[in-house]
C-alpha cells in the first residue's frame, strides 16, 4: 500500500517528468528519449493509482491523478503516431 507521502513524492516526480516529456515533444523528439520518460510516467502513475484508489483519498487527489493520466495518454498517442516508435527495453 502506498503511503500519502510516497504518493506525494510520485506526484511531484510526475509533474517534473511531464514537463520534460512536453519539452521533448515540443522539440520534435518522438523517439526513445520521449518513450523512456513516458514509461517512467507510467511507473509513477502506478504508484499514485495505488493511493487514489483507497477510500480515504480525497477528490482533489483523484482529480489531479486523472488529469496527469490524461496528459500521459496524450503524449503516448503522439509517440505511437510517430514512425519508428521504439519498444520498451
C-alpha positions in Angstrom: 0.0 0.0 0.0 1.3 3.4 -1.0 1.6 6.0 1.8 0.3 9.5 1.3 4.0 10.7 1.5 5.0 8.3 -1.2 2.1 9.3 -3.4 3.0 13.0 -2.9 6.6 12.3 -4.0 5.4 10.3 -7.0 3.1 13.2 -7.9 6.0 15.7 -7.7 8.2 13.5 -9.8 5.4 13.0 -12.3 5.0 16.8 -12.7 8.7 17.1 -13.5 8.6 14.1 -15.9 5.5 15.5 -17.7 7.4 18.8 -18.0 10.3 17.0 -19.6 8.1 15.0 -21.9 6.3 18.1 -23.1 9.7 19.8 -23.8 10.8 16.8 -25.7 7.6 16.6 -27.7 7.7 20.4 -28.5 11.3 19.9 -29.7 10.0 17.2 -32.1 11.7 14.4 -30.2 9.3 11.4 -30.5 11.8 8.6 -30.2 13.4 6.7 -27.4 14.0 9.7 -25.0 10.3 10.6 -25.0 9.4 6.9 -24.7 11.7 6.5 -21.7 10.1 9.5 -20.0 6.6 8.2 -20.7 7.5 4.8 -19.3 8.8 6.5 -16.1 5.5 8.4 -16.0 3.6 5.1 -16.2 5.5 3.8 -13.2 4.7 6.9 -11.2 1.1 6.7 -12.2 1.0 3.1 -10.9 2.3 4.4 -7.5 -0.3 7.1 -7.4 -3.1 4.8 -8.5 -2.5 2.6 -5.5 -3.1 5.6 -3.3 -6.0 7.3 -5.0 -7.9 4.0 -5.2 -8.1 4.0 -1.4 -11.4 5.1 0.2 -9.7 7.8 2.2 -8.2 9.5 -0.8 -9.6 12.9 -1.5 -11.4 14.1 -4.6 -8.7 16.6 -5.3 -6.1 13.8 -5.3 -8.2 11.7 -7.7 -8.8 14.7 -10.0 -5.1 15.5 -10.1 -4.3 11.8 -10.8 -6.9 11.7 -13.6 -5.5 14.9 -15.2 -2.0 13.6 -15.2 -3.0 10.3 -16.5 -4.8 12.0 -19.4 -1.7 14.1 -20.2 0.5 11.0 -20.3 -2.1 9.3 -22.6 -2.0 12.3 -25.0 1.8 12.3 -25.1 1.8 8.5 -25.6 -0.7 8.9 -28.5 1.7 11.4 -30.1 4.6 8.9 -29.7 2.6 6.0 -31.0 1.6 8.0 -34.1 5.2 8.6 -34.9 7.2 6.5 -37.4 9.7 4.1 -35.8 8.3 4.1 -32.3 10.9 2.4 -30.1 10.0 -0.7 -28.0 10.4 -0.8 -24.3 13.6 -2.4 -23.2 
